[in-house]
Amino acid sequence: MGFFRRKTTVSSPVSWKITQKCLDLIFESSKSNYPMEFGALLRVDRVEKNMIIEVVLLPGTVSGDSHAIFHLHMLPIDYSIVGTVHSHPSSIARPSDADLDLFNHFGKIHLIIGVTQYGDISWQAYDYAGREAVVEVV
């Protein structure tokens, strides 16, 4: 019975971009929330659907020293929201098992921001499967 099988076709990767202004906001929000995690959603331009232009703060998001919990039931009906961003106060911008589970269930692109106590920033983007992705800063 092939009716209910999930299609496993691989689509061509999207060439993601993010505005410098949006990335600066993410960095500053991550630094100001340190040593707690910062978490938000990513919104793209409605015309240029691969250009991340804005962060969306989700009501009820809980930040802790090792977690950011999104209440996805508070998500607005907005098809321009394409993924998540959150910081790691450990400065390691690699996804945890919980991150990978979120990536797999919600969104197409995800950013992890590594923040140190000295305010240094590193960041990495990942797709829904947890594979590293390239995001061009414009």
N, C-alpha and C positions, 0 to 999 in steps of 0.2 A: 504494500500500500504506500505509494509515493505521494499521496495527496497532502499529508500533514508533515512532510519532511521540511526542515528548515533549509532554505537556499543557502549555499555556502560560496556563492560567487564573490570574488574579490573585486571591489570597485577601485578605480584609480584614486590614489591619494589626493586629498585636497591640499592646495598650496595656501597655508594659513598666513595671515598677516595680523599685526597688532599695532595700533598707533602708539607713538612714544608717550603721548599724554596719558593714555590708559595704563600703559606699563608703569609710568612714574606714579600714578595713583595707587596701583597695586603695591609697588615697592614701599611707598610711604605708609600705606595702611598696614602692611606686614610689619614694618619697623615699629609703628606706634602701638601695635597690639602685642609686641614682644614682651614677655616670654610666652604669651598665649598664642595659639594659632589664629590666623585670620582666614575667613572663608567667605566666598561670594560666588556668584554665577557670572558667566561671560555672555555678553550680547554682541551680535554682529550687526553691521550695517544692513538695512533691509534691501538695498540695491546691490551692493558689493558683498555678497553673502559669505565671503571668506575673510572679511576684515573685522577683527575684534575692535570695537570702539568704546565699550562701556562695561562697567561691572554693575551687577544688580545685587543689592543686599537683601537677602531673604529674611523676612520676619521670623523671629524665634531661633535663629542660628545660635548654637551654643559653642563657645570657644573655651578650650582648656589647654593645659600645657602639652598634651599629646594628642589632641583631637579637635576637630571642628565638625559639629553635627548639623547637617542641613535638614530642615523639616520640609521635605519636598512636596508635602500636601499644601504648603503655602505658596507654591510656584504659580505665578500668574500664567494665564493662557497667552503665551507669547512664543511664537515659532522662531523668533530671532535669538532666543537663548540656546546656546550650542554646547555649553560645557561648564566647568568649574575652575576655580582658582583657590588655592589655600597655601598657607605658609607652614613650614616646618621650623620650629625654633631650634632644632638640632643642627641646622645649617645643611642638612643632607637633603637634596632635592630629588630623592628617589621615592617611588610609591611604596607604601606599606601594603599588606594584604587587604586591609580595609579600603585603602585607596583604590586598589585594583578592582575590588568588588563594586565600588561606586562607579568607576570608569566603565565597567562592563554593563551597568544597568542604566546609566544616565549620561547623555551627552556624547559629543564627537571629539572634543578637544579639551584637554585639562592641563593646567599650569600648576607646578609646585614651586614655591619660592623658598629658598633656604636663607635664613636670617641668622646672623651671629650676634652675640652680645655687644660687639663693637660696631654693629650697623652694616656689616658687609652683606652683600646680596649675591646669591647665585640663583639661577632658575633653569627649569627644564620643562618642556612640553611633552605630553603623551597623548596617544590616541585612545579610543575606547577599549582597546585590547592591552593597553599598558606598554605599547611600543613607543620608543622615542619619536617625536615628531619635530619638524622644523617649523619655526614661526619667525617670519621676517618682521623686523621692527621698521615701521615707516613713519 
